[in-house]
Amino acid sequence: MSQLLPPLKPIPIKDRISVVFIERGEIDVLDGAFVVVDVTGIRTQIPVGGVACVMLEPGTRVSHRAAALAARVGTLLVWVGEAGVRLYSAGQPGGARSDRLLYQARLALDETLRLKVVRKMYALRFGEEPPARRSVDQLRGIEGARVRRSYQLLAQQFGVQWSGRNYDAEEWDKADIANRCLSAATACLYGVAEAAVLAAGYAPAVGFIHTGKPLSFVYDVADIYKFETVVPVAFKVAAAKPAAGVERAVRLGCRDVFRQTRLLDRIIPDIETILAAGEITPPEAPADAIGPALPNPESLGDAGHRA
């Protein structure tokens, strides 16, 4: 008969490493620790209780015991393509904590609080405070105009013919090369943003600028980083017109820019900052440590972000 283990108290999200990428290894629990065993048999211990999200890249295998331990300590397991450019599946989001979902819903349903959150998103995206006394719809319109202008400027910079953002997902091949590159690039960014939203314990569907879609909050979060990361990649690939296919070139470019900018390290803290703009007290998990079997996440340093 299996022995029932006592529940573990999660380390708060804000005190965790944002993400660890794991590739080409078998993940298991050995001597009570979460470890990765590579093809040579070398073991690397992962402080799973001190990590918000473990990104499982191609070539990884996860044991049942490892998945169970991750769920117990509130660490999200996400199966992705290289560097998170595709999100295929996710484990138990945010340690199944309803308090964060209720917090997010309260902010989204109160128009005054929602406007505060939207204004913070605008400030982070454009590096300046939004115009005063504007509604969410008015800010959305201002944002849309700035986005269209940014597309035009980048098209000019890279020498790409641009007639506007226009494509039909049902007729992919009929879109021009720039729109195909942009669609592939934003899909990569949405995968990373969704992983971060889930890891932080929030609902992808409960958005503030975008509403009514399964990934509304993902779109909100992704838009903050879009023009500093994937949009330039898309126009660069469109200008180069690679013979091997633009979609693959875009995915590889996005993978590289995500790693260079350490995007996932930034998104989770930024989500907390954005929602805190609503000026109501956010929920917090107990601050108790997981236990001596798990090393201090600070001991990993920068090298701990890839096992």
Secondary structure, DSSP 8 states (H G I E B T S, - for coil): ------------GGGSEEEEEE-SEEEEEETTEEEEE-TT--EEEE-GGGEEEEEE-TTEEE-HHHHHHHHHTT-EEEEESGGGSSEEEE-SGGGG-HHHHHHHHHHHHSHHHHHHHHHHHHHHHHSS---SS--HHHHHHHHHHHHHHHHHHHHHHHT-----S---GGGGGGS-HHHHHHHHHHHHHHHHHHHHHHHTT--TT--SSS-SSTTHHHHHHHHHHGGGTHHHHHHHHHHH--TT-HHHHHHHHHHHHHHHHTHHHHHHHHHHHHHHTT-S-----------TTS--GGGGGGGGGB-
